[in-house]
Amino acid sequence: MARILIIDEDAPLRGNLRRLLELEGHEVVEAGGGRRGVALALADPPDAVLCDLMMPDLDGTAVLGCLRADPRTARVPFVLVTGSVVPPAPAGAVPIGADDCVTKPFEIDRLLAVLARVLATAPHS
């Protein structure tokens, strides 16, 4: 069981992801925006982050930068979730430091596989 932080301004999507991940046995924490997500991650680092790329208050790239800059969250697996085709997944995620990128609408199996992979390869403290 992993503790997953979902950062997305879309409340219905967050709720659906929460239910899905809880059914898989994960603990889920939600943030409706980037600033809140960064605050939650720094206060109690999760095992992985699923973060929307395009958000109004602090976008996914900025969230990733904040988390990578802090030693408490620098190595937490980070998966961008985006409705945009740019950056292409997963190659576009790697240059900015994300572990992977999943494009919306995503297939549940793909999302779960990406999450399982990043959790399995994450450095353990």
N, CA, C and O atoms as a Tinker XYZ file with bonds, in Angstrom:
   500  protein
     1  N      0.840000   -1.179000    0.000000    73     2
     2  CA     0.000000    0.000000    0.000000    64     1     3
     3  C      0.883000    1.239000    0.000000    63     2     4     5
     4  O      1.835000    1.341000    0.773000    81     3
     5  N      0.552000    2.175000   -0.878000    73     3     6
     6  CA     1.323000    3.411000   -0.988000    64     5     7
     7  C      0.421000    4.605000   -0.683000    63     6     8     9
     8  O     -0.801000    4.535000   -0.810000    81     7
     9  N      1.050000    5.681000   -0.285000    73     7    10
    10  CA     0.327000    6.939000   -0.051000    64     9    11
    11  C      0.531000    7.789000   -1.305000    63    10    12    13
    12  O      1.652000    8.188000   -1.621000    81    11
    13  N     -0.573000    8.061000   -2.019000    73    11    14
    14  CA    -0.526000    8.769000   -3.299000    64    13    15
    15  C     -1.157000   10.147000   -3.144000    63    14    16    17
    16  O     -2.255000   10.274000   -2.601000    81    15
    17  N     -0.468000   11.172000   -3.618000    73    15    18
    18  CA    -1.002000   12.533000   -3.641000    64    17    19
    19  C     -1.488000   12.835000   -5.047000    63    18    20    21
    20  O     -0.718000   12.763000   -6.005000    81    19
    21  N     -2.777000   13.175000   -5.175000    73    19    22
    22  CA    -3.359000   13.580000   -6.457000    64    21    23
    23  C     -3.507000   15.096000   -6.429000    63    22    24    25
    24  O     -4.136000   15.644000   -5.524000    81    23
    25  N     -2.929000   15.773000   -7.417000    73    23    26
    26  CA    -3.042000   17.229000   -7.529000    64    25    27
    27  C     -3.719000   17.541000   -8.857000    63    26    28    29
    28  O     -3.140000   17.337000   -9.924000    81    27
    29  N     -4.953000   18.038000   -8.780000    73    27    30
    30  CA    -5.722000   18.362000   -9.983000    64    29    31
    31  C     -6.871000   19.263000   -9.575000    63    30    32    33
    32  O     -7.508000   19.024000   -8.550000    81    31
    33  N     -7.145000   20.290000  -10.356000    73    31    34
    34  CA    -8.251000   21.200000  -10.019000    64    33    35
    35  C     -9.616000   20.615000  -10.343000    63    34    36    37
    36  O    -10.634000   21.154000   -9.908000    81    35
    37  N     -9.658000   19.530000  -11.092000    73    35    38
    38  CA   -10.912000   18.884000  -11.486000    64    37    39
    39  C    -11.380000   17.939000  -10.371000    63    38    40    41
    40  O    -10.902000   16.810000  -10.259000    81    39
    41  N    -12.326000   18.423000   -9.546000    73    39    42
    42  CA   -12.788000   17.650000   -8.379000    64    41    43
    43  C    -13.388000   16.289000   -8.760000    63    42    44    45
    44  O    -13.076000   15.297000   -8.100000    81    43
    45  N    -14.236000   16.199000   -9.795000    73    43    46
    46  CA   -14.761000   14.874000  -10.160000    64    45    47
    47  C    -13.659000   13.887000  -10.563000    63    46    48    49
    48  O    -13.715000   12.712000  -10.200000    81    47
    49  N    -12.670000   14.359000  -11.303000    73    47    50
    50  CA   -11.560000   13.488000  -11.695000    64    49    51
    51  C    -10.791000   13.032000  -10.460000    63    50    52    53
    52  O    -10.463000   11.852000  -10.331000    81    51
    53  N    -10.501000   13.965000   -9.550000    73    51    54
    54  CA    -9.802000   13.590000   -8.313000    64    53    55
    55  C    -10.582000   12.535000   -7.546000    63    54    56    57
    56  O    -10.003000   11.569000   -7.049000    81    55
    57  N    -11.896000   12.717000   -7.448000    73    55    58
    58  CA   -12.732000   11.758000   -6.730000    64    57    59
    59  C    -12.700000   10.384000   -7.372000    63    58    60    61
    60  O    -12.620000    9.370000   -6.679000    81    59
    61  N    -12.763000   10.348000   -8.692000    73    59    62
    62  CA   -12.704000    9.067000   -9.411000    64    61    63
    63  C    -11.349000    8.387000   -9.211000    63    62    64    65
    64  O    -11.279000    7.180000   -8.977000    81    63
    65  N    -10.277000    9.171000   -9.305000    73    63    66
    66  CA    -8.944000    8.605000   -9.091000    64    65    67
    67  C     -8.791000    8.110000   -7.655000    63    66    68    69
    68  O     -8.201000    7.057000   -7.416000    81    67
    69  N     -9.319000    8.868000   -6.711000    73    67    70
    70  CA    -9.254000    8.459000   -5.305000    64    69    71
    71  C     -9.912000    7.095000   -5.118000    63    70    72    73
    72  O     -9.327000    6.186000   -4.531000    81    71
    73  N    -11.132000    6.967000   -5.625000    73    71    74
    74  CA   -11.854000    5.695000   -5.473000    64    73    75
    75  C    -11.100000    4.544000   -6.134000    63    74    76    77
    76  O    -10.979000    3.464000   -5.557000    81    75
    77  N    -10.602000    4.773000   -7.321000    73    75    78
    78  CA    -9.852000    3.749000   -8.041000    64    77    79
    79  C     -8.618000    3.313000   -7.245000    63    78    80    81
    80  O     -8.372000    2.120000   -7.068000    81    79
    81  N     -7.856000    4.285000   -6.774000    73    79    82
    82  CA    -6.623000    3.962000   -6.063000    64    81    83
    83  C     -6.893000    3.343000   -4.697000    63    82    84    85
    84  O     -6.137000    2.483000   -4.245000    81    83
    85  N     -7.947000    3.766000   -4.049000    73    83    86
    86  CA    -8.307000    3.145000   -2.771000    64    85    87
    87  C     -8.732000    1.696000   -2.976000    63    86    88    89
    88  O     -8.427000    0.841000   -2.145000    81    87
    89  N     -9.429000    1.411000   -4.069000    73    87    90
    90  CA    -9.791000    0.021000   -4.382000    64    89    91
    91  C     -8.542000   -0.836000   -4.616000    63    90    92    93
    92  O     -8.555000   -2.045000   -4.388000    81    91
    93  N     -7.481000   -0.199000   -5.066000    73    91    94
    94  CA    -6.216000   -0.900000   -5.289000    64    93    95
    95  C     -5.413000   -1.023000   -3.992000    63    94    96    97
    96  O     -4.331000   -1.611000   -3.987000    81    95
    97  N     -5.937000   -0.470000   -2.888000    73    95    98
    98  CA    -5.279000   -0.590000   -1.594000    64    97    99
    99  C     -4.403000    0.579000   -1.192000    63    98   100   101
   100  O     -3.701000    0.508000   -0.183000    81    99
   101  N     -4.433000    1.659000   -1.968000    73    99   102
   102  CA    -3.597000    2.821000   -1.652000    64   101   103
   103  C     -4.326000    3.799000   -0.744000    63   102   104   105
   104  O     -5.555000    3.867000   -0.734000    81   103
   105  N     -3.553000    4.545000    0.008000    73   103   106
   106  CA    -4.073000    5.692000    0.756000    64   105   107
   107  C     -3.954000    6.887000   -0.183000    63   106   108   109
   108  O     -2.938000    7.036000   -0.861000    81   107
   109  N     -4.972000    7.738000   -0.234000    73   107   110
   110  CA    -4.968000    8.850000   -1.185000    64   109   111
   111  C     -5.177000   10.173000   -0.456000    63   110   112   113
   112  O     -6.020000   10.293000    0.433000    81   111
   113  N     -4.388000   11.153000   -0.859000    73   111   114
   114  CA    -4.515000   12.524000   -0.386000    64   113   115
   115  C     -4.779000   13.364000   -1.629000    63   114   116   117
   116  O     -4.181000   13.127000   -2.679000    81   115
   117  N     -5.677000   14.350000   -1.515000    73   115   118
   118  CA    -6.045000   15.175000   -2.671000    64   117   119
   119  C     -5.716000   16.640000   -2.447000    63   118   120   121
   120  O     -5.782000   17.146000   -1.326000    81   119
   121  N     -5.360000   17.312000   -3.535000    73   119   122
   122  CA    -5.184000   18.763000   -3.532000    64   121   123
   123  C     -5.830000   19.310000   -4.795000    63   122   124   125
   124  O     -5.643000   18.772000   -5.886000    81   123
   125  N     -6.595000   20.389000   -4.636000    73   123   126
   126  CA    -7.294000   20.994000   -5.755000    64   125   127
   127  C     -6.476000   21.991000   -6.545000    63   126   128   129
   128  O     -6.988000   22.615000   -7.474000    81   127
   129  N     -5.221000   22.150000   -6.194000    73   127   130
   130  CA    -4.351000   23.075000   -6.914000    64   129   131
   131  C     -2.900000   22.822000   -6.578000    63   130   132   133
   132  O     -2.582000   22.106000   -5.629000    81   131
   133  N     -2.021000   23.419000   -7.369000    73   131   134
   134  CA    -0.591000   23.194000   -7.210000    64   133   135
   135  C     -0.012000   23.681000   -5.903000    63   134   136   137
   136  O      0.788000   22.984000   -5.280000    81   135
   137  N     -0.405000   24.869000   -5.476000    73   135   138
   138  CA     0.139000   25.411000   -4.219000    64   137   139
   139  C     -0.229000   24.516000   -3.040000    63   138   140   141
   140  O      0.612000   24.218000   -2.191000    81   139
   141  N     -1.480000   24.094000   -2.993000    73   139   142
   142  CA    -1.933000   23.214000   -1.909000    64   141   143
   143  C     -1.216000   21.861000   -1.999000    63   142   144   145
   144  O     -0.834000   21.290000   -0.978000    81   143
   145  N     -1.038000   21.359000   -3.209000    73   143   146
   146  CA    -0.341000   20.089000   -3.394000    64   145   147
   147  C      1.091000   20.136000   -2.901000    63   146   148   149
   148  O      1.554000   19.206000   -2.242000    81   147
   149  N      1.794000   21.214000   -3.215000    73   147   150
   150  CA     3.171000   21.368000   -2.747000    64   149   151
   151  C      3.189000   21.414000   -1.219000    63   150   152   153
   152  O      4.020000   20.762000   -0.587000    81   151
   153  N      2.280000   22.179000   -0.629000    73   151   154
   154  CA     2.224000   22.282000    0.839000    64   153   155
   155  C      1.981000   20.914000    1.476000    63   154   156   157
   156  O      2.639000   20.554000    2.452000    81   155
   157  N      1.039000   20.157000    0.925000    73   155   158
   158  CA     0.752000   18.825000    1.471000    64   157   159
   159  C      1.946000   17.891000    1.320000    63   158   160   161
   160  O      2.275000   17.149000    2.246000    81   159
   161  N      2.591000   17.923000    0.167000    73   159   162
   162  CA     3.733000   17.039000   -0.086000    64   161   163
   163  C      4.900000   17.361000    0.848000    63   162   164   165
   164  O      5.558000   16.454000    1.359000    81   163
   165  N      5.153000   18.642000    1.068000    73   163   166
   166  CA     6.271000   19.021000    1.923000    64   165   167
   167  C      5.977000   18.720000    3.391000    63   166   168   169
   168  O      6.887000   18.380000    4.147000    81   167
   169  N      4.713000   18.844000    3.796000    73   167   170
   170  CA     4.338000   18.581000    5.186000    64   169   171
   171  C      4.428000   17.101000    5.525000    63   170   172   173
   172  O      4.810000   16.744000    6.639000    81   171
   173  N      4.080000   16.236000    4.577000    73   171   174
   174  CA     4.073000   14.792000    4.800000    64   173   175
   175  C      4.296000   14.117000    3.447000    63   174   176   177
   176  O      3.334000   13.776000    2.759000    81   175
   177  N      5.557000   13.922000    3.063000    73   175   178
   178  CA     5.853000   13.423000    1.724000    64   177   179
   179  C      5.134000   12.116000    1.382000    63   178   180   181
   180  O      5.173000   11.154000    2.150000    81   179
   181  N      4.474000   12.096000    0.211000    73   179   182
   182  CA     3.779000   10.887000   -0.243000    64   181   183
   183  C      4.772000    9.906000   -0.861000    63   182   184   185
   184  O      5.952000   10.214000   -1.027000    81   183
   185  N      4.271000    8.730000   -1.193000    73   183   186
   186  CA     5.091000    7.737000   -1.886000    64   185   187
   187  C      5.146000    8.011000   -3.382000    63   186   188   189
   188  O      6.080000    7.583000   -4.060000    81   187
   189  N      4.133000    8.734000   -3.909000    73   187   190
   190  CA     4.098000    9.109000   -5.328000    64   189   191
   191  C      3.111000   10.257000   -5.495000    63   190   192   193
   192  O      2.213000   10.446000   -4.674000    81   191
   193  N      3.292000   11.022000   -6.574000    73   191   194
   194  CA     2.422000   12.148000   -6.901000    64   193   195
   195  C      1.873000   11.950000   -8.305000    63   194   196   197
   196  O      2.619000   11.651000   -9.237000    81   195
   197  N      0.554000   12.120000   -8.449000    73   195   198
   198  CA    -0.102000   12.217000   -9.752000    64   197   199
   199  C     -0.538000   13.667000   -9.869000    63   198   200   201
   200  O     -1.343000   14.131000   -9.062000    81   199
   201  N     -0.030000   14.386000  -10.846000    73   199   202
   202  CA    -0.271000   15.828000  -10.918000    64   201   203
   203  C     -0.668000   16.270000  -12.318000    63   202   204   205
   204  O     -0.031000   15.907000  -13.307000    81   203
   205  N     -1.739000   17.065000  -12.380000    73   203   206
   206  CA    -2.168000   17.642000  -13.647000    64   205   207
   207  C     -1.099000   18.610000  -14.134000    63   206   208   209
   208  O     -0.460000   19.287000  -13.328000    81   207
   209  N     -0.905000   18.680000  -15.426000    73   207   210
   210  CA     0.084000   19.580000  -16.000000    64   209   211
   211  C     -0.411000   21.026000  -16.005000    63   210   212   213
   212  O      0.328000   21.940000  -15.638000    81   211
   213  N     -1.668000   21.231000  -16.423000    73   211   214
   214  CA    -2.161000   22.596000  -16.588000    64   213   215
   215  C     -3.180000   22.933000  -15.502000    63   214   216   217
   216  O     -4.318000   22.464000  -15.519000    81   215
   217  N     -2.731000   23.766000  -14.553000    73   215   218
   218  CA    -3.589000   24.240000  -13.462000    64   217   219
   219  C     -3.396000   25.738000  -13.348000    63   218   220   221
   220  O     -2.320000   26.251000  -13.655000    81   219
   221  N     -4.426000   26.443000  -12.909000    73   219   222
   222  CA    -4.345000   27.891000  -12.884000    64   221   223
   223  C     -3.411000   28.487000  -11.832000    63   222   224   225
   224  O     -2.765000   29.498000  -12.111000    81   223
   225  N     -3.313000   27.911000  -10.650000    73   223   226
   226  CA    -2.532000   28.580000   -9.606000    64   225   227
   227  C     -1.042000   28.262000   -9.668000    63   226   228   229
   228  O     -0.215000   29.153000   -9.474000    81   227
   229  N     -0.697000   27.037000   -9.927000    73   227   230
   230  CA     0.690000   26.602000  -10.044000    64   229   231
   231  C      0.650000   25.356000  -10.913000    63   230   232   233
   232  O      0.109000   24.331000  -10.499000    81   231
   233  N      1.214000   25.430000  -12.110000    73   231   234
   234  CA     1.076000   24.295000  -13.029000    64   233   235
   235  C      1.966000   23.126000  -12.618000    63   234   236   237
   236  O      2.814000   23.253000  -11.735000    81   235
   237  N      1.757000   21.989000  -13.273000    73   235   238
   238  CA     2.465000   20.770000  -12.919000    64   237   239
   239  C      3.973000   20.877000  -13.022000    63   238   240   241
   240  O      4.692000   20.274000  -12.225000    81   239
   241  N      4.466000   21.638000  -13.995000    73   239   242
   242  CA     5.902000   21.832000  -14.142000    64   241   243
   243  C      6.462000   22.583000  -12.933000    63   242   244   245
   244  O      7.525000   22.233000  -12.420000    81   243
   245  N      5.747000   23.613000  -12.480000    73   243   246
   246  CA     6.184000   24.375000  -11.308000    64   245   247
   247  C      6.104000   23.525000  -10.038000    63   246   248   249
   248  O      6.991000   23.588000   -9.187000    81   247
   249  N      5.032000   22.726000   -9.914000    73   247   250
   250  CA     4.905000   21.822000   -8.767000    64   249   251
   251  C      6.096000   20.872000   -8.740000    63   250   252   253
   252  O      6.729000   20.684000   -7.701000    81   251
   253  N      6.393000   20.279000   -9.883000    73   251   254
   254  CA     7.520000   19.357000   -9.976000    64   253   255
   255  C      8.820000   20.044000   -9.561000    63   254   256   257
   256  O      9.622000   19.470000   -8.824000    81   255
   257  N      9.026000   21.271000  -10.033000    73   255   258
   258  CA    10.228000   22.019000   -9.665000    64   257   259
   259  C     10.332000   22.249000   -8.169000    63   258   260   261
   260  O     11.407000   22.102000   -7.587000    81   259
   261  N      9.227000   22.606000   -7.549000    73   259   262
   262  CA     9.207000   22.820000   -6.091000    64   261   263
   263  C      9.537000   21.536000   -5.343000    63   262   264   265
   264  O     10.309000   21.552000   -4.384000    81   263
   265  N      8.954000   20.426000   -5.780000    73   263   266
   266  CA     9.169000   19.156000   -5.085000    64   265   267
   267  C     10.584000   18.624000   -5.306000    63   266   268   269
   268  O     11.185000   18.073000   -4.384000    81   267
   269  N     11.120000   18.781000   -6.512000    73   267   270
   270  CA    12.478000   18.320000   -6.784000    64   269   271
   271  C     13.521000   19.173000   -6.056000    63   270   272   273
   272  O     14.618000   18.696000   -5.769000    81   271
   273  N     13.186000   20.427000   -5.757000    73   271   274
   274  CA    14.125000   21.337000   -5.100000    64   273   275
   275  C     14.235000   21.096000   -3.597000    63   274   276   277
   276  O     15.178000   21.569000   -2.964000    81   275
   277  N     13.289000   20.372000   -3.027000    73   275   278
   278  CA    13.300000   20.139000   -1.581000    64   277   279
   279  C     13.799000   18.722000   -1.297000    63   278   280   281
   280  O     13.299000   17.772000   -1.899000    81   279
   281  N     14.764000   18.556000   -0.405000    73   279   282
   282  CA    15.302000   17.220000   -0.137000    64   281   283
   283  C     14.260000   16.216000    0.383000    63   282   284   285
   284  O     14.420000   15.009000    0.202000    81   283
   285  N     13.209000   16.707000    1.022000    73   283   286
   286  CA    12.165000   15.806000    1.541000    64   285   287
   287  C     11.369000   15.136000    0.416000    63   286   288   289
   288  O     10.855000   14.032000    0.595000    81   287
   289  N     11.266000   15.796000   -0.736000    73   287   290
   290  CA    10.423000   15.291000   -1.829000    64   289   291
   291  C     11.183000   15.131000   -3.147000    63   290   292   293
   292  O     10.586000   14.801000   -4.171000    81   291
   293  N     12.475000   15.359000   -3.122000    73   291   294
   294  CA    13.269000   15.353000   -4.358000    64   293   295
   295  C     13.206000   14.030000   -5.107000    63   294   296   297
   296  O     13.313000   14.007000   -6.334000    81   295
   297  N     13.035000   12.930000   -4.385000    73   295   298
   298  CA    13.068000   11.624000   -5.038000    64   297   299
   299  C     11.707000   10.935000   -5.070000    63   298   300   301
   300  O     11.615000    9.757000   -5.413000    81   299
   301  N     10.658000   11.661000   -4.715000    73   299   302
   302  CA     9.301000   11.087000   -4.761000    64   301   303
   303  C      8.896000   10.925000   -6.227000    63   302   304   305
   304  O      8.986000   11.881000   -6.998000    81   303
   305  N      8.452000    9.733000   -6.621000    73   303   306
   306  CA     8.007000    9.544000   -8.009000    64   305   307
   307  C      6.889000   10.511000   -8.374000    63   306   308   309
   308  O      5.952000   10.721000   -7.604000    81   307
   309  N      7.006000   11.099000   -9.571000    73   307   310
   310  CA     6.096000   12.151000  -10.017000    64   309   311
   311  C      5.588000   11.811000  -11.409000    63   310   312   313
   312  O      6.369000   11.678000  -12.351000    81   311
   313  N      4.260000   11.668000  -11.532000    73   311   314
   314  CA     3.634000   11.349000  -12.815000    64   313   315
   315  C      2.743000   12.520000  -13.218000    63   314   316   317
   316  O      1.812000   12.883000  -12.499000    81   315
   317  N      3.039000   13.103000  -14.368000    73   315   318
   318  CA     2.181000   14.152000  -14.914000    64   317   319
   319  C      0.968000   13.520000  -15.557000    63   318   320   321
   320  O      1.078000   12.505000  -16.245000    81   319
   321  N     -0.196000   14.120000  -15.335000    73   319   322
   322  CA    -1.442000   13.688000  -15.972000    64   321   323
   323  C     -1.919000   14.901000  -16.757000    63   322   324   325
   324  O     -2.163000   15.958000  -16.175000    81   323
   325  N     -2.054000   14.760000  -18.075000    73   323   326
   326  CA    -2.368000   15.927000  -18.891000    64   325   327
   327  C     -3.366000   15.634000  -20.002000    63   326   328   329
   328  O     -3.395000   14.533000  -20.552000    81   327
   329  N     -4.169000   16.616000  -20.319000    73   327   330
   330  CA    -5.088000   16.532000  -21.441000    64   329   331
   331  C     -4.424000   17.021000  -22.708000    63   330   332   333
   332  O     -5.004000   16.944000  -23.792000    81   331
   333  N     -3.220000   17.520000  -22.578000    73   331   334
   334  CA    -2.481000   18.070000  -23.700000    64   333   335
   335  C     -1.653000   16.985000  -24.367000    63   334   336   337
   336  O     -1.232000   16.028000  -23.717000    81   335
   337  N     -1.423000   17.134000  -25.650000    73   335   338
   338  CA    -0.542000   16.205000  -26.345000    64   337   339
   339  C      0.906000   16.664000  -26.237000    63   338   340   341
   340  O      1.816000   15.962000  -26.677000    81   339
   341  N      1.122000   17.840000  -25.653000    73   339   342
   342  CA     2.477000   18.352000  -25.464000    64   341   343
   343  C      2.682000   18.525000  -23.973000    63   342   344   345
   344  O      1.895000   19.258000  -23.374000    81   343
   345  N      3.647000   17.932000  -23.321000    73   343   346
   346  CA     4.656000   17.087000  -23.917000    64   345   347
   347  C      4.136000   15.697000  -24.216000    63   346   348   349
   348  O      3.253000   15.203000  -23.515000    81   347
   349  N      4.670000   15.055000  -25.250000    73   347   350
   350  CA     4.224000   13.695000  -25.535000    64   349   351
   351  C      4.627000   12.749000  -24.414000    63   350   352   353
   352  O      5.679000   12.927000  -23.800000    81   351
   353  N      3.820000   11.769000  -24.150000    73   351   354
   354  CA     4.103000   10.832000  -23.067000    64   353   355
   355  C      4.760000    9.586000  -23.606000    63   354   356   357
   356  O      4.419000    9.164000  -24.711000    81   355
   357  N      5.668000    8.983000  -22.902000    73   355   358
   358  CA     6.300000    9.477000  -21.693000    64   357   359
   359  C      7.560000   10.271000  -21.948000    63   358   360   361
   360  O      8.108000   10.856000  -21.014000    81   359
   361  N      8.048000   10.315000  -23.200000    73   359   362
   362  CA     9.332000   10.952000  -23.481000    64   361   363
   363  C      9.387000   12.405000  -23.039000    63   362   364   365
   364  O     10.425000   12.851000  -22.549000    81   363
   365  N      8.309000   13.155000  -23.194000    73   363   366
   366  CA     8.307000   14.558000  -22.813000    64   365   367
   367  C      8.369000   14.770000  -21.324000    63   366   368   369
   368  O      8.761000   15.846000  -20.873000    81   367
   369  N      7.994000   13.780000  -20.551000    73   367   370
   370  CA     8.010000   13.924000  -19.101000    64   369   371
   371  C      9.424000   13.858000  -18.555000    63   370   372   373
   372  O      9.742000   14.553000  -17.590000    81   371
   373  N     10.267000   13.049000  -19.145000    73   371   374
   374  CA    11.599000   12.809000  -18.608000    64   373   375
   375  C     12.477000   14.058000  -18.607000    63   374   376   377
   376  O     13.129000   14.303000  -17.592000    81   375
   377  N     12.544000   14.875000  -19.678000    73   375   378
   378  CA    13.435000   16.032000  -19.651000    64   377   379
   379  C     13.114000   17.049000  -18.546000    63   378   380   381
   380  O     14.021000   17.742000  -18.086000    81   379
   381  N     11.880000   17.155000  -18.116000    73   379   382
   382  CA    11.569000   18.112000  -17.059000    64   381   383
   383  C     11.624000   17.465000  -15.682000    63   382   384   385
   384  O     11.305000   18.106000  -14.681000    81   383
   385  N     12.024000   16.206000  -15.626000    73   383   386
   386  CA    12.231000   15.563000  -14.342000    64   385   387
   387  C     11.111000   14.687000  -13.832000    63   386   388   389
   388  O     11.244000   14.092000  -12.762000    81   387
   389  N     10.004000   14.585000  -14.563000    73   387   390
   390  CA     8.925000   13.688000  -14.145000    64   389   391
   391  C      9.325000   12.254000  -14.454000    63   390   392   393
   392  O     10.145000   12.003000  -15.338000    81   391
   393  N      8.744000   11.327000  -13.727000    73   391   394
   394  CA     9.049000    9.915000  -13.942000    64   393   395
   395  C      8.260000    9.342000  -15.114000    63   394   396   397
   396  O      8.700000    8.386000  -15.752000    81   395
   397  N      7.097000    9.924000  -15.398000    73   395   398
   398  CA     6.287000    9.481000  -16.526000    64   397   399
   399  C      5.199000   10.517000  -16.762000    63   398   400   401
   400  O      5.048000   11.467000  -15.993000    81   399
   401  N      4.446000   10.318000  -17.837000    73   399   402
   402  CA     3.342000   11.205000  -18.179000    64   401   403
   403  C      2.216000   10.361000  -18.754000    63   402   404   405
   404  O      2.444000    9.510000  -19.615000    81   403
   405  N      1.003000   10.600000  -18.276000    73   403   406
   406  CA    -0.177000    9.880000  -18.751000    64   405   407
   407  C     -1.122000   10.910000  -19.361000    63   406   408   409
   408  O     -1.437000   11.921000  -18.732000    81   407
   409  N     -1.571000   10.652000  -20.578000    73   407   410
   410  CA    -2.437000   11.593000  -21.281000    64   409   411
   411  C     -3.904000   11.284000  -21.035000    63   410   412   413
   412  O     -4.330000   10.132000  -21.123000    81   411
   413  N     -4.693000   12.345000  -20.717000    73   411   414
   414  CA    -6.140000   12.222000  -20.553000    64   413   415
   415  C     -6.786000   12.231000  -21.931000    63   414   416   417
   416  O     -6.267000   12.912000  -22.816000    81   415
   417  N     -7.859000   11.536000  -22.165000    73   415   418
   418  CA    -8.397000   10.536000  -21.245000    64   417   419
   419  C     -7.469000    9.329000  -21.225000    63   418   420   421
   420  O     -7.004000    8.877000  -22.271000    81   419
   421  N     -7.206000    8.818000  -20.045000    73   419   422
   422  CA    -6.283000    7.700000  -19.921000    64   421   423
   423  C     -7.049000    6.407000  -19.688000    63   422   424   425
   424  O     -8.185000    6.401000  -19.215000    81   423
   425  N     -6.389000    5.325000  -20.035000    73   423   426
   426  CA    -6.933000    4.008000  -19.738000    64   425   427
   427  C     -6.516000    3.676000  -18.314000    63   426   428   429
   428  O     -5.366000    3.894000  -17.934000    81   427
   429  N     -7.438000    3.155000  -17.534000    73   427   430
   430  CA    -7.170000    2.832000  -16.137000    64   429   431
   431  C     -5.994000    1.875000  -16.015000    63   430   432   433
   432  O     -5.135000    2.051000  -15.150000    81   431
   433  N     -5.950000    0.867000  -16.872000    73   431   434
   434  CA    -4.848000   -0.104000  -16.810000    64   433   435
   435  C     -3.505000    0.573000  -17.038000    63   434   436   437
   436  O     -2.522000    0.235000  -16.378000    81   435
   437  N     -3.453000    1.520000  -17.959000    73   435   438
   438  CA    -2.199000    2.249000  -18.239000    64   437   439
   439  C     -1.784000    3.050000  -17.018000    63   438   440   441
   440  O     -0.619000    3.010000  -16.621000    81   439
   441  N     -2.713000    3.773000  -16.419000    73   439   442
   442  CA    -2.399000    4.579000  -15.242000    64   441   443
   443  C     -1.895000    3.692000  -14.103000    63   442   444   445
   444  O     -0.894000    4.013000  -13.464000    81   443
   445  N     -2.580000    2.587000  -13.849000    73   443   446
   446  CA    -2.171000    1.685000  -12.770000    64   445   447
   447  C     -0.804000    1.065000  -13.052000    63   446   448   449
   448  O     -0.004000    0.885000  -12.134000    81   447
   449  N     -0.535000    0.741000  -14.311000    73   447   450
   450  CA     0.763000    0.172000  -14.673000    64   449   451
   451  C      1.887000    1.182000  -14.467000    63   450   452   453
   452  O      2.949000    0.835000  -13.951000    81   451
   453  N      1.656000    2.426000  -14.868000    73   451   454
   454  CA     2.656000    3.483000  -14.683000    64   453   455
   455  C      2.905000    3.689000  -13.193000    63   454   456   457
   456  O      4.052000    3.775000  -12.756000    81   455
   457  N      1.841000    3.768000  -12.423000    73   455   458
   458  CA     1.971000    3.975000  -10.990000    64   457   459
   459  C      2.726000    2.812000  -10.336000    63   458   460   461
   460  O      3.610000    3.038000   -9.511000    81   459
   461  N      2.388000    1.589000  -10.695000    73   459   462
   462  CA     3.083000    0.411000  -10.141000    64   461   463
   463  C      4.573000    0.455000  -10.492000    63   462   464   465
   464  O      5.427000    0.140000   -9.663000    81   463
   465  N      4.867000    0.850000  -11.726000    73   463   466
   466  CA     6.274000    0.896000  -12.149000    64   465   467
   467  C      7.056000    1.945000  -11.380000    63   466   468   469
   468  O      8.150000    1.658000  -10.893000    81   467
   469  N      6.516000    3.166000  -11.257000    73   467   470
   470  CA     7.268000    4.212000  -10.562000    64   469   471
   471  C      7.413000    3.907000   -9.068000    63   470   472   473
   472  O      8.425000    4.246000   -8.456000    81   471
   473  N      6.398000    3.266000   -8.490000    73   471   474
   474  CA     6.506000    2.889000   -7.082000    64   473   475
   475  C      7.554000    1.788000   -6.893000    63   474   476   477
   476  O      8.309000    1.806000   -5.921000    81   475
   477  N      7.599000    0.833000   -7.824000    73   475   478
   478  CA     8.527000   -0.281000   -7.717000    64   477   479
   479  C      9.984000    0.165000   -7.912000    63   478   480   481
   480  O     10.898000   -0.431000   -7.342000    81   479
   481  N     10.193000    1.194000   -8.703000    73   479   482
   482  CA    11.553000    1.652000   -8.991000    64   481   483
   483  C     11.971000    2.838000   -8.133000    63   482   484   485
   484  O     13.089000    3.335000   -8.269000    81   483
   485  N     11.078000    3.300000   -7.242000    73   483   486
   486  CA    11.388000    4.457000   -6.396000    64   485   487
   487  C     12.465000    4.104000   -5.379000    63   486   488   489
   488  O     12.470000    3.008000   -4.817000    81   487
   489  N     13.370000    5.040000   -5.150000    73   487   490
   490  CA    14.353000    4.811000   -4.105000    64   489   491
   491  C     13.651000    4.810000   -2.743000    63   490   492   493
   492  O     12.787000    5.647000   -2.483000    81   491
   493  N     14.017000    3.895000   -1.908000    73   491   494
   494  CA    13.395000    3.821000   -0.574000    64   493   495
   495  C     14.328000    4.421000    0.448000    63   494   496   497
   496  O     15.537000    4.191000    0.432000    81   495
   497  N     13.726000    5.211000    1.358000    73   495   498
   498  CA    14.581000    5.842000    2.365000    64   497   499
   499  C     14.833000    4.914000    3.516000    63   498   500
   500  O     15.534000    5.278000    4.460000    81   499
